[in-house]
Amino acid sequence: MQESYDLLLDLSSELGYRMMVTGAEIYRVEESVQRVIQAYGVDSGEVFAIPNCINVSLCDPSGQTSTRIRRIPPHDTDLDLLVAYNELCRQVCQDPPPLPELRQRMEDIRRNRRTYSASMRLLACFVGAGAYAMFFGGSLRDGLCAGLCGVAIGLCGRWMDWLLTNQFIRTIAGGAVSALCALLLVALGLGESVDFIIIGALMLLVPGLIFTNAIRNIMSGDLISGTNLVVQALLIATAIALGTGFVLSLAASF
């Protein structure tokens, strides 16, 4: 009996961990893990999560309490993987499989996750930045130049990841590179408006999902998590301003 409780605790904490590293909201993680625990007939489970940590506790029939604490590393958002784990939680709640089968299903999701090549990611940066530039009023030439700046941001991000830099430094570098590329493209006569080109490219760095999750967490009562994410979004916005402003100020001095 104790082994089954330990296995359930391990799997539920692992499921919560995987949901959080895909970018799931705090309330979604806590509710999903809680429902999975209850689906296996355990009503004594407690789940507490903040953006960089998840804590899952169970109390067995003998009164012994066991806890698993997992630290959440820096991560991106993977909506496709999040949908897969969310669907797994629904299936478990409807028809709980044996715990070893649950472990296998979780491994199958990780093994079959959709991945994109570096060239596909850079193409997405090109299309996204170019579309944003034209959306904000730029011409087709501005859109193409913004796309090239977006590719530069993507390459800079990969280089920063290779150097193991944190998100703040990576964002400063991305903002600086995008502004520098925009100035060069306009100086060469390829682009028309520096403003539209920079705005379009910088949209790749704007922490929209982070800020959205922060507001949703605050509205659902998770004030600690919501405040944490608001501060994170503000720091990223500051990094964008620092990187871009430095290059523009440097260019204006010449």
C-alpha positions in Angstrom: 0.0 0.0 0.0 2.8 2.4 0.9 4.5 1.7 -2.4 1.4 2.7 -4.3 1.1 6.0 -2.4 4.8 6.7 -3.0 4.3 6.0 -6.7 1.2 8.2 -6.9 3.1 11.0 -5.2 6.0 10.6 -7.6 3.8 10.6 -10.7 1.5 13.4 -9.6 4.4 15.7 -8.8 6.1 14.8 -12.1 2.9 15.6 -14.0 2.7 19.0 -12.2 6.3 19.6 -13.0 5.9 18.9 -16.6 2.9 21.0 -16.9 4.7 24.0 -15.3 7.7 23.7 -17.6 5.3 23.9 -20.6 4.0 27.3 -19.4 0.8 26.2 -17.7 -1.0 28.6 -15.3 -0.5 28.0 -11.6 -4.2 27.4 -10.9 -4.3 24.9 -13.8 -1.4 23.0 -12.4 -2.7 22.9 -8.8 -6.2 21.9 -9.9 -5.1 19.2 -12.4 -2.7 17.5 -9.9 -5.3 17.7 -7.2 -7.9 16.0 -9.4 -5.5 13.3 -10.5 -4.8 12.5 -6.9 -8.5 12.4 -6.0 -9.1 10.2 -9.1 -7.1 7.4 -7.4 -9.2 7.7 -4.2 -6.9 9.8 -2.1 -8.5 12.9 -0.5 -5.6 13.8 1.7 -3.5 15.3 -1.1 -2.3 18.9 -1.1 -0.7 20.8 -3.9 1.0 24.2 -3.8 2.8 25.8 -6.7 4.5 29.1 -7.5 6.3 29.9 -10.7 9.6 28.3 -9.7 8.5 25.5 -7.3 5.8 22.9 -6.9 5.0 21.0 -3.7 2.8 17.9 -3.5 2.0 16.1 -0.2 0.0 12.9 0.5 -1.1 11.4 3.8 -1.5 7.6 3.8 -4.0 5.6 5.9 -1.4 5.2 8.7 -1.1 8.9 9.1 2.3 9.2 7.6 2.8 12.3 5.3 5.1 12.3 2.4 6.1 15.3 0.3 7.7 15.9 -3.1 9.2 19.3 -3.9 10.3 20.1 -7.4 12.2 23.3 -8.5 11.0 24.6 -11.8 13.9 25.7 -14.1 13.7 28.6 -16.6 11.5 27.5 -19.5 9.6 28.6 -22.6 6.0 28.0 -23.4 5.0 24.8 -25.3 1.2 24.9 -25.9 1.2 21.7 -27.8 2.8 19.8 -25.0 0.6 21.5 -22.4 -2.6 20.5 -24.3 -1.3 16.9 -24.3 -0.7 16.8 -20.6 -4.0 18.6 -19.9 -5.8 16.0 -22.0 -4.1 13.2 -20.0 -5.4 14.7 -16.8 -8.9 14.6 -18.1 -8.6 11.0 -19.2 -7.2 10.0 -15.8 -10.0 11.7 -14.0 -12.6 9.9 -16.2 -11.0 6.5 -16.1 -7.9 6.2 -13.9 -5.4 3.7 -15.4 -3.0 1.6 -13.3 -0.1 3.8 -12.1 2.6 2.1 -14.2 0.4 2.7 -17.3 0.1 6.4 -16.3 3.9 6.6 -16.1 4.1 5.1 -19.6 1.5 7.5 -21.0 3.5 10.4 -19.6 6.7 9.1 -21.2 4.9 8.6 -24.5 3.8 12.2 -24.5 7.4 13.4 -23.9 8.8 11.0 -26.5 6.2 12.0 -29.2 6.4 15.8 -28.6 6.4 18.0 -31.6 9.7 19.6 -32.3 10.8 22.2 -34.8 14.1 22.5 -36.6 16.3 25.6 -36.2 15.4 26.7 -39.8 11.7 26.5 -39.0 12.1 28.6 -35.9 14.0 31.2 -37.8 11.3 31.2 -40.5 8.7 31.8 -37.8 10.7 34.7 -36.5 10.9 36.2 -40.0 7.1 35.8 -40.6 6.1 37.0 -37.2 8.3 40.1 -37.1 7.4 41.0 -40.7 3.7 40.6 -40.1 3.8 42.7 -36.9 5.6 45.5 -38.7 3.0 45.7 -41.5 0.2 45.3 -38.9 1.4 48.5 -37.2 1.5 50.5 -40.4 4.8 49.6 -42.1 5.2 49.0 -45.8 6.0 45.7 -47.4 9.7 46.7 -47.5 9.5 47.5 -43.7 7.9 44.1 -43.2 10.7 42.3 -45.0 13.3 44.2 -43.1 11.6 43.5 -39.8 11.6 39.8 -40.8 15.4 40.0 -41.2 15.7 41.7 -37.8 13.5 38.9 -36.4 15.9 36.3 -37.8 18.8 38.2 -36.2 16.9 38.1 -32.9 16.5 34.3 -33.3 20.1 33.8 -34.1 21.1 36.0 -31.1 18.8 34.0 -28.8 20.4 30.7 -29.9 23.9 32.2 -29.3 22.8 33.4 -25.8 21.4 30.0 -25.0 24.7 28.5 -26.0 26.4 30.9 -23.6 23.9 29.9 -20.9 22.9 33.5 -20.2 19.8 34.4 -18.3 16.7 35.8 -19.8 17.4 39.4 -18.9 20.8 39.5 -20.7 19.3 37.5 -23.6 16.6 40.1 -24.0 19.0 43.0 -23.8 21.1 41.4 -26.5 18.0 40.7 -28.7 16.8 44.3 -28.4 20.2 45.7 -29.3 20.7 43.4 -32.3 17.2 44.2 -33.7 17.8 48.0 -33.4 21.2 47.7 -35.0 19.9 45.7 -37.9 17.0 48.1 -38.4 19.4 51.1 -38.6 21.7 49.3 -41.0 18.8 48.2 -43.3 17.4 51.7 -43.5 20.8 53.2 -44.0 21.3 50.8 -47.0 18.0 51.9 -48.4 16.2 48.6 -48.0 13.8 49.8 -45.3 11.7 52.9 -45.1 10.8 53.4 -41.4 13.2 52.5 -38.6 10.3 52.8 -36.1 8.0 50.2 -37.8 10.9 47.8 -38.4 12.0 47.9 -34.8 8.5 47.7 -33.4 7.8 44.6 -35.5 10.9 42.9 -34.5 10.6 43.7 -30.8 7.2 42.0 -30.7 9.1 38.7 -30.7 10.5 39.7 -27.3 7.4 41.2 -25.7 6.4 39.0 -22.7 2.7 38.8 -23.7 2.0 35.2 -22.4 3.8 35.9 -19.2 1.8 39.0 -18.5 -1.5 37.3 -19.5 -0.7 34.4 -17.1 0.1 36.9 -14.4 -3.3 38.6 -14.7 -5.1 35.3 -14.7 -3.2 34.1 -11.6 -4.1 37.3 -9.8 -7.7 37.1 -10.8 -7.9 33.5 -9.6 -6.4 34.5 -6.2 -2.8 33.3 -6.7 -1.4 36.7 -5.7 2.2 35.5 -5.0 2.5 33.8 -8.4 0.8 36.7 -10.2 3.0 39.3 -8.6 6.1 37.1 -9.4 5.1 37.0 -13.1 4.3 40.7 -13.2 7.7 41.5 -12.0 9.2 39.1 -14.5 7.3 40.8 -17.3 8.4 44.2 -16.2 12.0 43.1 -16.1 11.8 41.8 -19.6 10.2 45.0 -20.8 13.1 46.9 -19.1 15.6 44.7 -20.8 14.0 45.4 -24.2 14.1 49.2 -23.5 17.8 49.0 -22.4 19.0 47.1 -25.4 17.1 49.1 -28.0 17.6 52.4 -26.3 21.4 51.9 -26.0 21.8 51.3 -29.7 19.5 54.1 -30.7 21.2 56.5 -28.4 24.6 55.5 -29.7 23.5 56.0 -33.3 22.0 59.4 -32.5 25.4 60.5 -31.1 27.1 60.1 -34.4 
